[in-house]
Structure formats: C-alpha cells, structure tokens
Amino acid sequence: MESRNLKQRLTDDPGAGITTTNDKNRASGREKRMAMAKRGLRSLAIAVSFPLSLTLLNIYLFGSDHSYGAPAKPFWLPPLWLIHITSMVSSFVMGLSAWLVWAEGGFHERPTAFSLYLSQLGLSLAWLPTVFWMGASWMGLVVCLAVFAALVGCSRDFREVNPIAGDLVKPCLAWAAFLAIVNLKLVFL
C-alpha cells in the first residue's frame, strides 16, 4: 500500500509555496461557483422582496376598512389581519415560484408565464383597494376570479419549466378560491 508511505508536508518545506496549475484551476472554479451563488441569492432576494414589498405597501395604503369588522358577518370569514398576512405569504410564495422558473430560463422558453405572473401580481394588488377602499364588492369578485384564472395559467406554465414551481402555486390557488368565496359573501352582506 502506497498510502502508508505518505507523509504530511510541513510549512518550512521549500516546495510548499509552489502551486500547480491544477490548484489554480480548482481555486478559480471555486471562486466562479461562489460568485454564481452570490448572484443567485441576490436575484432570489429581489424576486421575493419585490412582490412582498408591493403587497406591504398596498396593505399600508388601502388595508383598513371599518365595515369589514361589522358584527353581522359569518364565523368563517377571516379577520382582516389574517387576510393581510395570507396575502403577504402568497406574494412571497409566488415570488419564490417565479424565481425558480426564471432560474431555469423558463421566462425565455415560455414568455406567457412572465405575463401571467405579472398579471396575477397586478390583479392581486388591485383586489384590496377595490374591495376595501372603493367598496366595490362586485368588481372585487371579478378581480378575484381573474386572479384565480391567472394563477391557473401560472401553475400550468410554471409546471412545464419546473415542477416544484408549479406546485408552489397550488396554495396560492387555494387562497384565491377562498378569497373569492369571502368576496362573494361580502357582496351579499
């Protein structure tokens, strides 16, 4: 066995400071991977924080409504703070899902996926002021159904590129469906 004859190289060895081209290639490959990982984390942070910050701004500007807290609503209608938190979680998950598609190059392969994502984001942001600020529950129901349709399109297109991204849209679909039911109940309150 040759491994028995191996000895540890000491630092005062004159050949210890000499690096081979193989070591340089290994180091440059490691640096490239680190740079790529940093770019990936930066793009992930942007992809998640952009829709999340827009949702937070939307909640701050249009999120309070005193008529929603009326005592005549059914027990299964969520409180307003829960609607806000779930909307933020939905924005976070959709940003993550869109980043997964972008990282795979899916927005170049399927440009409709990007337009569906942007329409879903815009419609989601339009629902809160439509229902709570303008008080237009019927119009809010139409917006909520359009959000659901855009999410169905996102789920199909995202699944073609990255199955995990397509699966991440499913909780957002469930939330949009529940929100449509809540909105329908608000129409008849």
Phi, psi and chi 1 to 4 in degrees:
 res  aa     phi    psi   chi1   chi2   chi3   chi4
   1 MET       -  124.6  -69.0  -90.5 -167.8      -
   2 GLU   -74.4  -25.2  -81.1  -60.1  -46.6      -
   3 SER   -67.1  -18.9   63.0      -      -      -
   4 ARG   -72.0  -25.4  -68.3 -179.2 -172.5  164.4
   5 ASN   -90.0   -3.7  -62.7  -29.4      -      -
   6 LEU   -73.2  140.9  -67.8  177.9      -      -
   7 LYS  -125.5  154.5  -65.6 -178.7 -177.9  178.4
   8 GLN   -76.0  135.8 -174.4  176.9   10.2      -
   9 ARG   -79.9  131.1 -175.7 -176.7  -61.2 -173.2
  10 LEU   -88.3  158.8  -59.4  174.3      -      -
  11 THR   -73.2  -22.4   56.6      -      -      -
  12 ASP   -84.5    5.6   59.4  -12.6      -      -
  13 ASP   -69.1  129.8 -173.5   13.2      -      -
  14 PRO   -64.6  -24.9   14.0  -19.9      -      -
  15 GLY   -87.1   -0.9      -      -      -      -
  16 ALA   -71.4  -29.9      -      -      -      -
  17 GLY   -80.9  -11.3      -      -      -      -
  18 ILE   -85.1  126.6  -59.5  172.4      -      -
  19 THR  -107.5  144.9   58.5      -      -      -
  20 THR   -91.4  169.0   62.8      -      -      -
  21 THR   -66.7  -28.2   56.7      -      -      -
  22 ASN   -65.2  -40.8 -167.4   20.3      -      -
  23 ASP   -64.6  -38.9  -69.4  -20.3      -      -
  24 LYS   -66.2  -41.3  -72.3 -178.7 -176.3  178.2
  25 ASN   -65.2  -39.5  -71.9  -20.4      -      -
  26 ARG   -63.7  -42.5 -152.3  174.2  -47.2  142.2
  27 ALA   -67.5  -42.0      -      -      -      -
  28 SER   -68.9  -34.0   68.5      -      -      -
  29 GLY   -65.1  -39.2      -      -      -      -
  30 ARG   -65.8  -41.1 -171.4  177.3  -49.8  126.8
  31 GLU   -64.9  -38.7  -70.6  170.8    3.4      -
  32 LYS   -64.5  -42.6  -74.3  179.7 -175.8  177.9
  33 ARG   -65.2  -39.1  -75.5 -166.9  -56.2  -87.1
  34 MET   -65.5  -41.5  -73.4  -62.4  -69.1      -
  35 ALA   -64.6  -40.3      -      -      -      -
  36 MET   -65.9  -39.3 -174.6 -178.4  -70.3      -
  37 ALA   -65.1  -39.4      -      -      -      -
  38 LYS   -65.0  -41.5  -74.8 -179.7 -176.7  178.2
  39 ARG   -63.9  -39.0  -76.4 -166.3  -52.6  -92.6
  40 GLY   -64.8  -42.3      -      -      -      -
  41 LEU   -66.7  -38.0  -75.1  175.2      -      -
  42 ARG   -64.4  -44.7 -165.7  175.0  -45.5  133.6
  43 SER   -67.7  -35.0   64.6      -      -      -
  44 LEU   -64.0  -43.1  173.9   62.5      -      -
  45 ALA   -61.4  -40.7      -      -      -      -
  46 ILE   -68.2  -44.8  -68.9  169.2      -      -
  47 ALA   -63.2  -31.2      -      -      -      -
  48 VAL   -89.8  -40.1  169.0      -      -      -
  49 SER   -75.5  -28.1   65.9      -      -      -
  50 PHE   -63.9  -55.6  179.1   69.8      -      -
  51 PRO   -66.6  -32.1   17.0  -24.0      -      -
  52 LEU   -66.4  -41.7 -170.3   59.2      -      -
  53 SER   -69.3  -35.2   62.3      -      -      -
  54 LEU   -64.8  -38.5  -74.0  176.7      -      -
  55 THR   -67.4  -41.5  -57.0      -      -      -
  56 LEU   -62.3  -42.0  -77.9  170.5      -      -
  57 LEU   -63.3  -40.5 -179.4   66.1      -      -
  58 ASN   -63.3  -42.3 -162.7   21.5      -      -
  59 ILE   -66.1  -40.5  -70.5  169.0      -      -
  60 TYR   -64.0  -42.5  177.1   73.6      -      -
  61 LEU   -79.1  -39.7  -66.2  175.8      -      -
  62 PHE  -124.7    9.9  -53.4  109.7      -      -
  63 GLY   -84.9   -5.8      -      -      -      -
  64 SER  -107.6  133.6   62.7      -      -      -
  65 ASP  -144.9  126.2 -177.6   33.6      -      -
  66 HIS   -81.7  -23.6  -58.3  -66.6      -      -
  67 SER   -74.7  -22.7   64.6      -      -      -
  68 TYR   -69.5  -29.1 -175.8   76.8      -      -
  69 GLY   -81.9   14.4      -      -      -      -
  70 ALA   -62.7  143.3      -      -      -      -
  71 PRO   -72.1  -10.3   23.1  -29.4      -      -
  72 ALA   -86.3   12.1      -      -      -      -
  73 LYS   -88.9  154.7   66.8 -179.7 -177.9  175.9
  74 PRO   -67.0  161.8  -10.8   17.6      -      -
  75 PHE   -67.4  -26.1   72.1   93.0      -      -
  76 TRP   -84.0   -6.8   54.4  -91.8      -      -
  77 LEU   -73.1  127.1  -78.2  179.7      -      -
  78 PRO   -72.1  153.5   26.3  -32.5      -      -
  79 PRO   -66.6  160.6   16.1  -21.7      -      -
  80 LEU   -62.3  -36.7 -166.3   56.2      -      -
  81 TRP   -65.0  -32.4   61.7  -92.7      -      -
  82 LEU   -71.7  -35.4 -172.7   60.0      -      -
  83 ILE   -62.3  -42.5  -69.5  175.6      -      -
  84 HIS   -65.0  -46.3  -65.8  -34.1      -      -
  85 ILE   -63.4  -42.9  -71.2  174.2      -      -
  86 THR   -68.3  -32.7  -46.0      -      -      -
  87 SER   -66.0  -38.5  -65.0      -      -      -
  88 MET   -66.4  -40.9  -71.1 -173.7  -59.3      -
  89 VAL   -64.3  -40.9  169.6      -      -      -
  90 SER   -63.0  -40.4  179.5      -      -      -
  91 SER   -64.8  -40.8  -69.0      -      -      -
  92 PHE   -62.2  -47.2  175.4   82.8      -      -
  93 VAL   -66.2  -40.4  169.1      -      -      -
  94 MET   -67.7  -36.3  -78.6  -55.1  -65.4      -
  95 GLY   -63.8  -41.5      -      -      -      -
  96 LEU   -64.0  -43.2  177.2   62.9      -      -
  97 SER   -64.0  -42.4 -179.5      -      -      -
  98 ALA   -65.4  -36.1      -      -      -      -
  99 TRP   -65.6  -39.4  178.7   79.4      -      -
 100 LEU   -61.5  -38.9  -73.5  171.1      -      -
 101 VAL   -69.2  -42.8  171.8      -      -      -
 102 TRP   -63.1  -40.5  172.5   80.8      -      -
 103 ALA   -64.4  -29.1      -      -      -      -
 104 GLU   -84.6   -4.2  -63.3  -82.7  -25.3      -
 105 GLY    81.5   19.0      -      -      -      -
 106 GLY   -72.2  -25.2      -      -      -      -
 107 PHE   -73.2  -20.8  -71.7  141.8      -      -
 108 HIS   -82.5  -37.0  -66.1  -68.1      -      -
 109 GLU   -72.1  -40.1  -67.0  173.3   14.4      -
 110 ARG  -129.1   85.0  -56.7 -177.6   69.6   88.2
 111 PRO   -64.8  -20.7    9.4  -13.3      -      -
 112 THR   -67.4  -26.1   56.8      -      -      -
 113 ALA   -62.3  -40.6      -      -      -      -
 114 PHE   -68.7  -41.3 -173.5   63.8      -      -
 115 SER   -67.8  -35.9   60.4      -      -      -
 116 LEU   -66.5  -39.5  -76.8  169.5      -      -
 117 TYR   -63.5  -45.5  169.9   69.4      -      -
 118 LEU   -65.5  -38.2  -72.5  179.6      -      -
 119 SER   -67.5  -38.4   63.5      -      -      -
 120 GLN   -62.1  -42.9  173.4  -83.6  139.3      -
 121 LEU   -64.6  -46.4  179.8   62.6      -      -
 122 GLY   -63.4  -42.4      -      -      -      -
 123 LEU   -68.1  -37.7  -72.7  166.8      -      -
 124 SER   -62.9  -38.5  -65.5      -      -      -
 125 LEU   -71.6  -26.3  -67.7  172.4      -      -
 126 ALA   -80.9  -21.3      -      -      -      -
 127 TRP   -65.3  -45.5 -179.6   80.5      -      -
 128 LEU   -61.2  -50.9 -165.3   65.0      -      -
 129 PRO   -67.5  -29.5    7.9  -12.3      -      -
 130 THR   -65.5  -44.4  -57.4      -      -      -
 131 VAL   -82.7  -47.2  172.9      -      -      -
 132 PHE   -94.3  -29.6  -67.2  122.8      -      -
 133 TRP   -92.1  -46.4 -167.4   55.8      -      -
 134 MET   -87.5  -21.0  -65.0 -173.1  -37.7      -
 135 GLY    74.6   19.5      -      -      -      -
 136 ALA   -93.5   83.8      -      -      -      -
 137 SER   -67.8  -36.9  -64.1      -      -      -
 138 TRP   -63.3  -45.9  -82.6  104.9      -      -
 139 MET   -65.4  -36.4 -167.2   61.4  173.0      -
 140 GLY   -62.4  -35.8      -      -      -      -
 141 LEU   -65.9  -40.9 -177.7   61.0      -      -
 142 VAL   -63.2  -43.4  170.4      -      -      -
 143 VAL   -63.0  -41.1  168.6      -      -      -
 144 CYS   -65.5  -39.1 -158.5      -      -      -
 145 LEU   -68.5  -34.4  -67.6  175.1      -      -
 146 ALA   -67.9  -36.7      -      -      -      -
 147 VAL   -61.3  -43.8  167.5      -      -      -
 148 PHE   -61.8  -43.5 -173.9   80.5      -      -
 149 ALA   -64.2  -41.0      -      -      -      -
 150 ALA   -66.2  -36.0      -      -      -      -
 151 LEU   -67.9  -35.9  -77.2  170.2      -      -
 152 VAL   -63.1  -44.3  167.4      -      -      -
 153 GLY   -63.0  -40.9      -      -      -      -
 154 CYS   -62.1  -43.1  -79.8      -      -      -
 155 SER   -61.3  -43.3  177.0      -      -      -
 156 ARG   -66.6  -47.2  -71.7 -177.6 -178.2  165.9
 157 ASP   -69.5  -40.6  -79.8   -4.3      -      -
 158 PHE   -66.0  -36.4  -74.1    9.0      -      -
 159 ARG   -65.8  -31.5 -172.3  176.2  -61.0  115.6
 160 GLU   -65.7  -33.0  -67.5  -67.1  -37.7      -
 161 VAL   -88.5  -49.9  176.9      -      -      -
 162 ASN  -143.4  112.5 -173.6  -28.4      -      -
 163 PRO   -59.5  -32.4  -20.1   28.5      -      -
 164 ILE   -67.2  -40.1  -65.7  172.5      -      -
 165 ALA   -63.7  -38.7      -      -      -      -
 166 GLY   -65.4  -36.4      -      -      -      -
 167 ASP   -72.9  -29.2  -71.8  -19.1      -      -
 168 LEU   -67.7  -21.3  -78.7  174.1      -      -
 169 VAL   -76.3  -22.6  178.3      -      -      -
 170 LYS   -59.7  -43.2  -71.0  177.9 -177.2  176.5
 171 PRO   -63.4  -32.6  -17.8   25.7      -      -
 172 CYS   -67.7  -36.1  -59.6      -      -      -
 173 LEU   -62.7  -43.7  -87.6  167.9      -      -
 174 ALA   -63.2  -40.2      -      -      -      -
 175 TRP   -66.0  -41.5  171.9 -116.7      -      -
 176 ALA   -65.4  -37.5      -      -      -      -
 177 ALA   -65.9  -44.3      -      -      -      -
 178 PHE   -64.0  -39.4  179.9   71.2      -      -
 179 LEU   -64.3  -34.8 -148.6   54.0      -      -
 180 ALA   -65.5  -38.1      -      -      -      -
 181 ILE   -67.1  -41.7  -66.1  168.7      -      -
 182 VAL   -62.0  -43.0  167.0      -      -      -
 183 ASN   -64.9  -39.6 -157.2  147.5      -      -
 184 LEU   -62.6  -39.0 -174.8   63.2      -      -
 185 LYS   -67.4  -34.4 -172.3   62.0 -176.1  173.9
 186 LEU   -66.8  -28.9  -72.6  176.2      -      -
 187 VAL   -64.7  -39.1  166.3      -      -      -
 188 PHE   -97.2    8.5  -64.3  111.6      -      -
 189 LEU   -77.4      -  -86.4 -177.3      -      -
